[in-house]
Amino acid sequence: MLLLLNVAIPSLPEAKPYLEAHMQFLNTQFERGFFKWFGAYLPAGSGGFAVIEAPDLNAAQEVLSQDPLTARKLCVNELREIKSGRIQGEFFATLAQASKA
């Protein structure tokens, strides 16, 4: 199942001490294949998004509960199941270029 995760961080000052651990969590789960794509909303610190692959919603919520921000209730997560429609082939090149910036 593919899920879109929307993350809002209501108070950056409260979340700031845990952002490094949050990034470690994101990178670890990316390497494990849980996150297929993730990024931040701009301006920085307001939250972010991720595309997740998980067997079901409960499995996704279990992994997300290990995130330092989620565990401390310093962010608001919204998970929605998604179904891919169409995608422009050159969009992948755009994403790859943006990831390097």
C-alpha positions in Angstrom: 0.0 0.0 0.0 1.2 3.5 -0.8 0.6 6.3 1.6 1.1 10.0 1.5 2.2 11.5 4.8 1.6 15.2 5.6 3.5 16.4 8.6 2.9 19.8 10.3 5.1 21.1 13.0 3.1 23.6 15.0 6.0 24.9 17.2 9.5 24.9 15.7 11.1 26.1 18.9 9.7 23.1 20.8 10.6 20.7 18.0 14.1 22.1 17.4 16.0 20.0 20.0 14.7 16.8 18.3 15.2 17.7 14.7 18.6 16.0 14.4 17.2 12.7 15.8 14.1 13.2 13.5 16.4 13.4 10.4 18.3 10.3 11.6 14.9 8.5 11.8 13.9 9.7 8.3 17.2 8.6 6.8 17.2 5.2 8.5 13.7 4.5 7.4 14.5 5.6 3.8 17.5 3.2 3.7 15.1 0.4 5.0 12.7 1.2 2.1 9.8 2.5 4.3 10.1 6.0 2.9 10.2 6.2 -0.9 10.5 9.9 -1.1 10.5 12.6 1.6 11.1 16.3 1.8 10.4 19.5 3.7 7.9 22.2 3.2 9.1 25.7 2.8 9.7 27.8 4.8 11.9 25.3 6.5 10.7 24.0 9.9 7.0 24.1 9.0 6.7 20.4 8.3 7.1 18.1 5.4 5.8 15.2 3.3 6.7 11.6 2.5 5.6 8.8 0.3 5.5 5.5 2.3 5.2 1.9 1.3 3.8 -0.3 4.0 1.7 -3.5 4.2 -1.2 -1.6 5.8 -2.0 1.6 7.8 -1.3 0.0 11.2 2.2 -1.0 10.1 2.9 2.5 8.8 1.6 4.1 12.1 3.8 1.7 14.1 6.9 2.8 12.3 5.9 6.5 12.5 5.4 6.2 16.3 9.2 5.7 16.5 9.9 9.2 15.1 11.2 11.5 17.9 8.8 14.3 16.9 5.8 12.0 16.7 6.6 10.2 20.0 6.7 13.6 21.8 3.6 14.9 20.0 5.6 17.7 18.5 4.1 17.2 15.0 0.7 16.4 13.5 0.8 13.5 11.0 -1.9 12.9 8.4 -1.7 9.6 6.5 -3.7 9.0 3.3 -3.7 6.1 1.0 -2.8 7.0 -2.6 -3.1 5.4 -6.0 -0.7 6.5 -8.7 -2.3 7.7 -11.9 0.1 9.2 -14.5 3.5 10.8 -14.1 5.7 12.7 -16.6 8.9 10.8 -17.3 11.1 13.9 -17.0 9.7 14.6 -13.6 12.1 12.0 -12.2 15.0 14.0 -13.6 13.6 17.1 -12.0 13.3 15.4 -8.6 16.9 14.0 -8.8 18.2 17.5 -9.6 16.2 19.1 -6.8 17.5 16.5 -4.3 21.1 17.6 -5.0 20.3 21.2 -4.2 
